[in-house]
Amino acid sequence: MRRAGRSGRLALLALATLAAAGCGGRDEPAPAAAPAPRAEALTEAQLDRYLLRETGLDPRSIDPAARIRLREELVAEALFADAAEAQGLYAPIDAIDDGTRRLIALGAAGTPEELRADARRRVLAQIYEMTVLLPEVQVDDAEVERELAASRPADRGEQVTFRQLLVDSRVKANAALERLQRGRETFQDVAGQVSQAPDRGAVQVRQLSQLPEPAARVLKKLKPGELSRPVEIEGSYYLFRLEDRRPPPGPGVREREAARERVFERKFGALRAARIQALAAAAAAPAPAP
């Protein structure tokens, strides 16, 4: 079964809440007793309808490897539907009707009862994921911080204010450094006389990630007011003076929400795979590949 995205899960969660609460006025009657597991008894006709529903393609056009993988997803759907019934969950009739109409529109082969049973299985499986599995997944702030630390480059957004001096030999660079170290001339004075860069020692503001790696490495180590030793970059020699640095801005609301979503998706996926294996084992059904 294809996993719903965030917005799809929220819509299904509303549907699942209605089913669990038994409100809305058009729910199925609750079964008198939980039926025996059916996941191991799926037919090729059911698989063909599932393939049509999930891909929109003629099942005969799907290659054998994809057919095998999608059959495993159908088994997972059936396992979740069986588990939903075992827990007393039932599907809103409107949702079953919608699913049945979609199968008819796709041209699915089968009796009205078979199409309705397929639609009901899908709705129950979605309700199980939303009502039972989803609440089990919690993401705390510490997990979000670890995700942000792992996904954000260390120098991303760190801004440096600096001056640079460019000459074509190490000898000239050392001579300029000596003049600056004596403290009688400003960096801009010396750069204005000897630098071959168009900026002539003017202040520049850049993010470290925007600079060549050798320059970024040197500027990252300097403290405000410090001069660098000569740095060779592509055959030229630079002196840098760091004026100021600003740490990278903290992650914004959208970045934090994206990180939380990534953690949630991983945890939900792991829980879903583990639950499929457990339900298959309990039903003595062949377990789908994780």
ChimeraX attribute file (.defattr): number of C-alpha atoms within 10 A of each C-alpha:
attribute: neighborCount
match mode: 1-to-1
recipient: residues
	/A:1	18
	/A:2	10
	/A:3	11
	/A:4	14
	/A:5	10
	/A:6	11
	/A:7	9
	/A:8	10
	/A:9	18
	/A:10	13
	/A:11	13
	/A:12	19
	/A:13	19
	/A:14	14
	/A:15	20
	/A:16	26
	/A:17	14
	/A:18	18
	/A:19	23
	/A:20	19
	/A:21	10
	/A:22	18
	/A:23	11
	/A:24	12
	/A:25	9
	/A:26	13
	/A:27	18
	/A:28	16
	/A:29	12
	/A:30	13
	/A:31	12
	/A:32	7
	/A:33	9
	/A:34	15
	/A:35	11
	/A:36	10
	/A:37	20
	/A:38	14
	/A:39	23
	/A:40	15
	/A:41	10
	/A:42	13
	/A:43	9
	/A:44	10
	/A:45	13
	/A:46	19
	/A:47	21
	/A:48	19
	/A:49	22
	/A:50	23
	/A:51	22
	/A:52	20
	/A:53	20
	/A:54	13
	/A:55	11
	/A:56	13
	/A:57	13
	/A:58	15
	/A:59	16
	/A:60	11
	/A:61	8
	/A:62	15
	/A:63	9
	/A:64	10
	/A:65	9
	/A:66	11
	/A:67	17
	/A:68	14
	/A:69	12
	/A:70	21
	/A:71	21
	/A:72	19
	/A:73	20
	/A:74	24
	/A:75	24
	/A:76	25
	/A:77	24
	/A:78	26
	/A:79	29
	/A:80	29
	/A:81	27
	/A:82	24
	/A:83	21
	/A:84	24
	/A:85	22
	/A:86	16
	/A:87	12
	/A:88	14
	/A:89	25
	/A:90	26
	/A:91	30
	/A:92	25
	/A:93	18
	/A:94	13
	/A:95	18
	/A:96	23
	/A:97	14
	/A:98	15
	/A:99	22
	/A:100	22
	/A:101	16
	/A:102	15
	/A:103	22
	/A:104	15
	/A:105	9
	/A:106	15
	/A:107	14
	/A:108	20
	/A:109	15
	/A:110	14
	/A:111	9
	/A:112	13
	/A:113	10
	/A:114	15
	/A:115	23
	/A:116	20
	/A:117	16
	/A:118	21
	/A:119	23
	/A:120	24
	/A:121	24
	/A:122	23
	/A:123	26
	/A:124	28
	/A:125	23
	/A:126	27
	/A:127	30
	/A:128	26
	/A:129	23
	/A:130	22
	/A:131	21
	/A:132	16
	/A:133	15
	/A:134	17
	/A:135	10
	/A:136	11
	/A:137	15
	/A:138	12
	/A:139	13
	/A:140	10
	/A:141	10
	/A:142	9
	/A:143	15
	/A:144	20
	/A:145	15
	/A:146	12
	/A:147	17
	/A:148	18
	/A:149	12
	/A:150	10
	/A:151	10
	/A:152	12
	/A:153	10
	/A:154	12
	/A:155	15
	/A:156	14
	/A:157	18
	/A:158	17
	/A:159	20
	/A:160	21
	/A:161	18
	/A:162	22
	/A:163	21
	/A:164	23
	/A:165	28
	/A:166	26
	/A:167	22
	/A:168	14
	/A:169	14
	/A:170	16
	/A:171	12
	/A:172	17
	/A:173	23
	/A:174	17
	/A:175	10
	/A:176	22
	/A:177	20
	/A:178	11
	/A:179	14
	/A:180	18
	/A:181	12
	/A:182	9
	/A:183	9
	/A:184	9
	/A:185	12
	/A:186	14
	/A:187	24
	/A:188	18
	/A:189	15
	/A:190	17
	/A:191	24
	/A:192	17
	/A:193	12
	/A:194	16
	/A:195	23
	/A:196	15
	/A:197	15
	/A:198	10
	/A:199	16
	/A:200	20
	/A:201	26
	/A:202	16
	/A:203	14
	/A:204	13
	/A:205	13
	/A:206	15
	/A:207	18
	/A:208	23
	/A:209	15
	/A:210	14
	/A:211	12
	/A:212	11
	/A:213	12
	/A:214	12
	/A:215	19
	/A:216	17
	/A:217	12
	/A:218	18
	/A:219	24
	/A:220	15
	/A:221	11
	/A:222	17
	/A:223	14
	/A:224	15
	/A:225	10
	/A:226	15
	/A:227	22
	/A:228	18
	/A:229	15
	/A:230	23
	/A:231	18
	/A:232	18
	/A:233	13
	/A:234	8
	/A:235	10
	/A:236	15
	/A:237	20
	/A:238	23
	/A:239	25
	/A:240	23
	/A:241	23
	/A:242	23
	/A:243	19
	/A:244	15
	/A:245	20
	/A:246	11
	/A:247	12
	/A:248	14
	/A:249	10
	/A:250	10
	/A:251	13
	/A:252	9
	/A:253	9
	/A:254	9
	/A:255	13
	/A:256	17
	/A:257	13
	/A:258	15
	/A:259	21
	/A:260	20
	/A:261	15
	/A:262	15
	/A:263	20
	/A:264	19
	/A:265	15
	/A:266	12
	/A:267	16
	/A:268	19
	/A:269	15
	/A:270	12
	/A:271	15
	/A:272	19
	/A:273	15
	/A:274	13
	/A:275	16
	/A:276	22
	/A:277	19
	/A:278	14
	/A:279	19
	/A:280	22
	/A:281	12
	/A:282	11
	/A:283	18
	/A:284	12
	/A:285	17
	/A:286	13
	/A:287	19
	/A:288	18
	/A:289	11
	/A:290	12
